[in-house]
């Protein structure tokens, strides 16, 4: 069972570059804490996605 902070992410904009790299772009309306950003980054990294 996955924990609350261990989940697949769905990007606002997702893409696949010609070299095969997966990218995710996120737009934030509300301020995100550093801890929240690290958790989100870790979740994307686990999926092999570069986030920005």
ABEGO torsion letter per residue (X at the ends): XBBAABBBBBBABBBBBAAGBBBBBBBBABBBBAAAAAAAAAAAAAAGBBBX
